[in-house]
């Protein structure tokens, strides 16, 4: 049995900060009126449930094999295949670790039916735009009475730049984190219903594509391990992933201040060539989030919507 190059796993661990995607929505389909500004702050929790289950299942399998070896009086040996499974499961969690992400977002109404936003989450900076496609219901603009209803559909597009930081690699001077890059492109479809100016329900099916480029020196370093260990430990130069899912949420407040609570769920597909073979690093993912939004400026109305 050959021992796999575990130091590479430590390098993967060092890459963990900033790799998880902020999947929150924190807005309805209704666009801001021209000149209106909305500032929101919140917190989300990234939960890669599929990867967590994979790690637990892999650990259980190896635990059973070790127990059977003891019961049968034979030595327990961790096979190369088992090592690959353990390493893959570990890397899957390390490149997208569970954790809490704070966020701050500013949105501005540009013209009728269009608003834009900028969101900073500590691990990424995201810019987006939203265009209202349909407005229906009782309200044609202005404040809504408690008995009035409004329904909206909007299409959005966003792009995010992630920030990498790792004191481990900085100390080791193996790579410079500035030589890593990750960009996300997101396309959400917003659907919402307003019940007066007090309660809002919204959903947002979305697709997110992420492209990560690894440091070239780290890729070269990973390839140097094969002559020593006899195991292909090469890392890909680039990694792409796809998220398909949806957000469901609600907002409660009045006129200018609202509390948001939502849950985003979906599936991440990420299959890079890792350790000499294609590996599945994705899985079912959830992202619960909550926040507070304050709206000000512009006319004393949300928008004017005459088109159907």
N, C-alpha and C positions, 0 to 999 in steps of 0.2 A: 504493500500500500504506500502510495506517495502522499505526503502532506501537501495540500494545496497552499498556494502563496497567500497566507492569511494577512500579511502586511497590506496587500491590495485591498482587503476588506476594510482595514483601518483607513486607508485613503478614501474609500467610498463613504465611510462614516464621516470623514471630514468634509465631504461635499454636501452633507445633509442639509445644513441651514440654507433656507431660501429656495429649496427645490419644490416644496409643496405649492400648489396653486390656490390662490384666494378665489373661491367660487361663489361668493355672496352676490346678491342682486341689490338689495336695499333701495328699491325704487319701483314705482308702478308704471303702467304703460302711459299714463297721462303726462304730457310734456309740460315744462314750465313756460309761463308767459314770457314774452321778450323782455329782457332786463331783470327778470326775477332770479334770485339766487337761493340755493338750498345747500346748507352745510350739514353733514351727518357724520357721526362717529359711531363705531361699533366694534364688535368682537366676534370672530368666527373660530370654529374648531374643526381642523382637518382630521377626518377619521377614515383611514384606508382600511376598511373592514375586511375586504378580500385578502389583502396582504397579511393582516393580523391573523386571520383564520389559517392562511397557508403556513405561516411560521409555527403556529400552535400545532397544526396537524403534522408538520414535518418533525417537530420535537417529540410528539407522541409516538410516531412511528419508530424513531430511533430509541426512545425509551423502552418500547415493547421489545425491540430486537436485543437491547442490552439485558433486559430482564430474562428473556428466553435463553440467552447465552449463559447467564448465571445459573438458571435452573437446570440447564443441560450439562453444566460443568465444562463448558468450552470457553475459550477466550473470546471476548467481544472485539470485533474489528470494524472500525468505521471505514466502509468502502469508499472508493473514489466517487462513485455515483452518489452515495449518501452525502459526501462532502459537498459535491456540486449543488445538491438540493438545498442543503443548509446555507451555503454561501449565497445562492440565488435568492432564497427567502429573506436572508438578512439584508442583502443589498436592496431588495425591493422595498423594505421598510426604511432603509437608510436614505435612499434617494427621494423618498416621499414620506417623511416621518409624521406621525400624528402630533398635533400640537395646536396651540391657540395663536391666532393672528389678529392683532388689532388693526383697525383701518380708519382712515379719514378721507371723506369724499366731498368735493365741491362741485355742484352742478349749476349751470347758468342757461337761462332761456335765450336763444340767439334770435330766431325769428319764429313766427307762428308755426306750431307743429314740429319744431326742432329745438332740442337742447343738447348740450355737451357737458362732459364731466371729466374730472381728474381725480383718481383715487390713489392714495399712498397707503401701503399696508405694512411697511417696515421691511418686507422682502421683495416688493415690486412696486412699480409705478405704472398705472394704467390710465390711458386716455380713451374716451369713447364718445359716440354720438348716437342719438336716438331720434327717429322720425316717426311721427304719428301717422298711422295708415287709416284708422277708422275711429270715429267717435259717435256714440249713440246714447240714448237715454233722455232724461228730463232736462238736464242742464245744458245750456248753450254757452256757458261761460259765467264767470262770477261765482259768488259763494252759493252753496247748495243748501236748501232747507233739509231738515232731518228726514223728511218723507221722500226726497228726490233720489233718483238713481242715475248713475252714469257708467257707461261701458266703453272701454278703449282697447285698441290693439296697436302696437308699435313695433318697429324693427330696429335693432341696434347693431352696432359693430364696434369692436374695441381692440386695442393692441396694448400689450404690457411688456415691460422690460424688467427682468429680474436682477437682483443684486446678490452677488456671491461674497461670502465672508467666512474665513476659516482660520482661527488662530493656530490650529494644529499644523496646517500646511505652511503657514507663515513662519512658524518656529523651525520646522524641518527644512524650510527653504527648498522643498521639492518642486513646487510649482507656484506661479503667481496667480492668485484668484482672478485678477483682471483679465487673464487669458481665457476664462470661461465666459460663455454668453448663453442667455436663454431668452427667447421671445415667445409670447403667446398671442394668438389671434382668436378672438371670441365673437361669435354671432348668436345673439339671443333674440327670441321673439317674445315680446311682453304682452300679456293679456291681463286686464284688471277690471274690477268693478268697485265703484265708489258708492257708499251708502250715506248720503248726506256729506257733511264735512267731518264726520266723526270716525267712520270705519271704512277700511279699504281691504279688499282681497285681491291677491295678484299671483300670477304664475309666469314662469319664464323658461320654456324649453330652450336649451342652449347647446352649442357645439364649441369646443375649445381645442385648438391645435397648438402644441408646444414643440419648439425646436431648441435643443440644447447642443452647444458645441463644447467639447472637452478640451482642456489644455493639451497642446500637441506633445509637450514633454511628458505629461502623465501617460498618454497613449504609448509613447516610445518606451517608457519605463515598464509598462505592463507587458510589452512584448519581450522584454529582456528576461522575464522570469521563466520562459519555457525551456531554454537550455539547462537551467539549474534544476527545476522541479520536474521536467518532463511533461508538464501540464500546460495546456494552452490557456493562459490567463490574460489574453489580449482584451483591450477595451475598445469600443467603437469611437471613432472621431466625432460623430454626431449621433444624437438620439432624438427620435420623434415620438410624440405620444398624442393620443386623441381622447377627449372626454366628450361623452354624449349623455345628457341627463336633463334635469329640470329642477327649477326652484318653485316652491309653493310657500306663500307667506301672507302676513296680514299686518296692517298698520292701524293704530288706534291713537286718536288725538283730536285736535280742533284747530282749523284754519292754518296756523303757522308752526305748530309743534306736533310731532308724531313719534310714537314708539313703534319700531319695526321688530318682528320676529319671523324667522323663516327657516326652512330646511331645504337644502339642495342635495339631491341624490342622483347617482348615475354610475356609469362604468368607464374606467380608464383602460385604454388599450395601449400597451407599450411593450414592444417585442424586439429589443436590441440583440445583436450578437454579442454574447457575454460568456467568457470562459469557454470559447470554442464552439458555441451553439446558440441558437435562437432561444431566448428566455422570456417568459412572461413576467413582467414586473408590475403589471396593472391589476385591476380587479374592481370590485364594487366599492364605491366611495361615497361617504356622506359628509356634509358640511353644514351643521346648524349654525345660525348666526342671529345676533340681535343688535339693535342700535337705536339712536335717537337722532331725528332730523329736525332742523330748524329752518324755516323758509321765511325769506324777507325780500324787500325790494320789489320793483315792478308794480304794475297795477294791482288793485285789490281784487284779483281774480286769478284763477289758475291758467286759463286760456280761453280763447274764443273758438268754438268748433262748430262750424256751420255745415261742413261736408259730411256726407254719410257714406 
